[in-house]
Amino acid sequence: MNVPVRSLYIHIPFCGSKCFYCDFNSYVSSETVMERYTDALCKELTMIAQTDSALPLRTVFFGGGTPTLLPPRLLEKILQTLHQFYSIEADAEITMEANPGSVDSDTLRIIKEHGVNRLSFGVQSFDDTMLHSLGRLHDRNTVYRSFEMARKAGFYSINLDLMFGLPDQTLELLEDSVSQLLMLAPEHVSVYGLKIEAGTPFAKWYDAGHLQLPPEHAEVAMYEFVQQSLADHGYEQYEISNFAKHGHKSRHNIVYWRNEPYLAAGAGAHGYVGGRRYANIKRLDPYMEELEAEKRPIESVESISVEMEQEDTMMLGLRLAEGVTYDRFFTRHGVAMQEVFGSVIQDFAGKGLLEVDESGVRLRRSAYIVGNEVFAGFIDI
């Protein structure tokens, strides 16, 4: 089935500094570079609109980096280009990532006036010592100020990111961060366990034996504490790492988890259109040079086979609490899920990791912490 493209991801790769755990495509740059990048990005958005975009967009997501690090005039230029060249549904979800301390009243006013209606703050922790050890630039008080500023600017759909399994983190420290977060009462919470990514300072320190991480059983206890605490305060865990108040699930991220197509613009951005996944050039200068030469900055394209597409539907869809329904799978792929993955499903159900009923298949809640083991079972069967 050919699913229409209704979503757009826009990458803004600038940060005030590089966090010690981060392997995202982000850079510390001057305002001159930001201005040149903005011009290139607007050109790419125009090109995409002329070739790939026809239907009104339902979701737009500005990720990074730290999009709100751009000067307000540059953010406004990007948003004006978006609205000039794209049709956007009246009730579309338009999200912008931010870091505490990277927003001011002028920035918030401008992005709200141009349709941004959801903010996502990278908080990670409410413990100042922990934030310093992560290489974050903000402290606890900055989180409070930025959140209050966003509320005053009229943002009533706000996500806060939180991390667990951090160096020297105890359950008690995490409990304090969760307590502080709940006092702010955001509409959405994303909770991620630390992963040591190659090429980061954390990877270097870990290999050298200088990074003390909590043992596995402590990480499991942290994750289960977060699950229970958020559930007790009215948040629905609709995905392995994501929790939402009623009506505030991330519609854009659900596009990814349902393996639906999306457009992408910006250095290093990845898109999925017409059965092909594409990746833009990552490095800033080559990305900008391609666009200045009136060329799309696509570095690689991969055609997704029928088998790969079916595997992706299962691996991504099983991250959702709703799992993958038989109807959705058949509508998308024209074949019964059990016909393709029956033996794998039976195996994991027998191990108590998958729940199977008349509507479809989903991870058992108790298996969320070992989800990757299940997902791997659907590859190259």
N, C-alpha and C positions, 0 to 999 in steps of 0.2 A: 504494500500500500504506500502511495506517495503522500507523506504527511506535509501539510503546508508549513512554511517557515513563518513564525509569528514572534520570534524573539531575537534580540540583538545584544551581544556583549561588546563593551567598549573598554579597552585597556589603557589606563593612565599609569605609566611605569615610574613615577617619581616618589621618592621618600626622603624624609629629613635625615635618616640614617638607615643603615642596613642592620636589621636585627640578627642576633647571633645564630638563630635557628632557621632563618628564611632562605629558601632557594627560589623564590618567585623572581620573575623578570622585572627587577626594579633597580633604580639608579638614583644617586644623589647628584643633582645637576643644577645649573644656573638658570635664571629666569630667561636668559637668551635662548638656551636650548629648549626650555619649555615652550617658548613662543614658536620656535621653528617646528617643534613636534606638533603643536596644536594646528598649525597650518597644514602639515602633512596629514594629520588625522582627519581633519575636515575634508581634505581632498579625497582620502580613502572612503570616508563615509558617503561622499557624493558619488564616487565610482560604484560602490556597492549598491546604492539606491537605483542607479541606472541599469544595473545588470541582474540583481538578485531579488530586490524587494518589490513586491506588488501588493500583498495583503497588509491590512493595518497591523501594526505591532501590538502584541498584548503585554510583553515585558521587555524592559531595557535594563541592563545592569552595568554600572560603571565600577570596574574593579581595578585593583592595582597591586603594588604601589599604594599611593594615597591620593586619590583623585582630588580631594579638597586641598591638597598642597598647591595646586595650580592657583595663580592669582585669579580673583573673581572675574576679571575681564576675559580671561582665556576660557574659563569654564562657561561663561555666557556665550562665547563664540561657538563653542562645541555644541551647546544646547540649542542655539539658534540654527545651526546647520542641521541638527537632528530634526527639528520641527519643520524646517524648510523643505527637506528632501524626503521625509518619511511620513506616511500616514500612521497615526498612533491612535488606538482606541481611547475613547473618553475615560474609561475606567482602568487604563493600563497601569501596571505596576512599574514604576521607574525608581530603581534603587541606586544609591551612591554610597560607596564605602568611604569611611573616614577614620582618622585616628583621633583620640582625645587630644585636644590642643591644636588640631589642624583646622578647626572651624571658628569663624567669627560671625557676628550678626549680618555683615554685608554678604558674605558667602552664602549663608543659610537663606537669606532673603532672595538672592538671585536665583539659586537653584530651585527654590520652591516656586518662584514666579514662573519658571520655565518647566514646571511639571514634575520635578522630583518629589516623590511622596513617601519614600522609604529611605531610612538611613541605616547603615551598618557600621558600628564602631568596633574597632579592634582593641578591646580592653585587655584581654588575656588574664589579668590578675588584678586584685585590689590590694595586694601587698607590695609596698614600695621597694623592699629589698628584692623581692622576686622580680619585679619589673626591671630593676637595674641589672639583675643577673641575666635577663633576657636581651638586654640592649635596647629596651624600650625608652622612648624620650619623655613619656608622661608619668605622672604619679597619680595616686588615688584621688586627690583633690581635683586634678585636672579632669578626671572622668566625670566627677559630679558637676563641675562647671560646664563642660561641653554638653552633657546630657540635659541640664537645665536650660541651656541656651537653645538647644534643639526644640525642646518642648515649647519655649516661649515663641519660637519662630513658627510654631504650628505643625510640627512633625509628631504624628500620633501613631506611626508605625516604625518602631526602632528596634533593631537587633543589636545585641551585645555578644561579642565573641569571648569565650572563656577557654583556658587551656588547663589540662591536668597532666600529671606524670612529669612535672618539671624538676630540674635539678634541685635536690634538697627539699622538695615540697613534701609536706606531711598532710595527712587527712585533715588535721586541725586547721592548717593554713588554708586548705581548699574550702573547708566549711565556712571560714570567715569570709572568703571571697564570694561564695554563693550567697551568704547572708547579706552582704553589701549589695550584691546585684539584685536580690529580691526586693530590697528596700526601694530601689529605683523603679522596679516593676516595668521593665521593657516588654514590648509585645511579643518579642521573639528572642530566643537564646540559641547560639551555636556553641557546642562544647566539643573540643578536640583534644585527643591525647597527643603529646609531643612525639614527633617522629624525627629521628636523626637523619638529616638529608646530606648526601655526599656533597663536598665542596663548601660546606658552611663551617664557621668557626666551631660550632658545637660538635661537628663530626671530627674535626682535628683534635679538640680537647678530649672527646670521648675515646678516640683511638689511643691517645696518650695517657689515658687513665685519670684524667683530671676532672671528669664530669660524673658526679654521683647521682644516678637516677634511682627513683623508687623501684623496689622489686615488683615483679609482675603481680603478686597477690595484693600489693598496696594499690597499684593502678586499677585493678578490678574493683577494689573497695571504693576508690574515688569515683569511678564511673557509676557504680551502683548508687552511691550517695547522691550524686547529681541527678540521676534518673528519679529517685524517690523524692528528693527535695522539690524538684520542679513539678512533678506530678501533684504533690501535696499543695502546691500553690496555683493549680489550675492550668498548667502548661501541658499540652498534648505532645508526646514524643511521636512525631510523624515520620521521622527518619533517624537513622542510627545516631547522628550527631546533632539533630535539630529538634527544637521544642517551640511550640507556638501557642499563644492565646487564640481563642476562637476567631476565625477570619483573618489570621495573620501568618499563615504558612507562606513560605517564599515561593511564589508562583514561578519565578524565573528558574530557581534551582530544581523545581519539580520537572521542568522541561528536560533538564539534563538526566534526572533519575528515571524519567520515562523514555529515555533514548529518543527524544524528538529532536528535529533539526533546529539549528540556530545560526544566525549570522555572527561574524566577529570582526572587529576592527581594532587596530593598535599593534604596537610592537610585541611580537611573541604571542598574539592572540590566536586561539584555536577555534575554528568553526566547523559546522557539520551541515552540509547542504547537498541535496540530490544524491545521497548515497556515498558521498565523499567527505572525508575529514581533511581539513587543510590547516596549515600552520604558517603564520606570518614570520617574517624575518625578526629575530629577537633583538639584535643589537641596534641601538638608536641610529647611528650614522647611516648604515646601509638601508635601514627601513626608510628613513627620511629621503635619502638619495633616490631610491626607486620611485617614490611618489613625486618628487621634484622632476623626475624624468617622465611623469605621466604614466607610470606602470603600477599595477597592483603589486604589493610587497609580499606576495605569497612565496614561501620558501619550499614547502613540500605539500604534496597532495597524496592521499591514500584512498584508493577505492575500497569500500567496505563490502565484502562478499555477503551473500545471503546467510552463510553460517556465522560469520563474525557479527552480523547485525542481530541475529537471534541470541547469540551469547551475550552481547552487550545489553539486550533487553532484560535478560535474566540477572546479570551481575549488577546492573545499575538499579533495576526495579526492586530487587530484593533488599536494597538499602532502605526502602520505604516500608513503614509499618503496614501499609495496605498490601505490600508485596506485588506480585504480578498475577492478574486475573486471566483465566482461560480466554475470556472474550477479548480482552485487550491484545493478548498475544496473537490470537487467530486473526483479528481484524488487521493487525499490523503485518503479519507474516504469511497469512493464508494457509497456515498449517496448524494442527493442534499441538499445544505445548507438550503434552504427554508423548506424542509421536516422536518428538525430537529429543526430549530430555527426561522421558519417563524413568529410565533406570537410575539416573543421577538423583532425581527427586526422591525416588523410593529409597535409595541408599541413605541420603541425609535425613529423610523422615524417620528411617529406622534407627538412626543415631540420636534422634531427639533434637535435631537442629532445625528442621523445617516442619512447619505446620501445613497440612494439606486438607482442604475441604472441597465442597462442591463448587465454590466460586474461583478458587485459585490456590496459589502457593505463597507462603511468607516465612520469613525467619521467625523462630520463636524468640521472644523477648530475652530469654536466658542465653541465647546464642549471639546476641548483638556484639558482644565483646570478641567473639571468634568469627565474625562475619567473613573476613577475608579467606578463611579456610573453605567456607562454603562457596564463595564466589569463584574461587580457583577451580572448583570441581566442574564448572560449566564451560571451561575452555578446552577446545580441541578434544571433544569426547569421541 
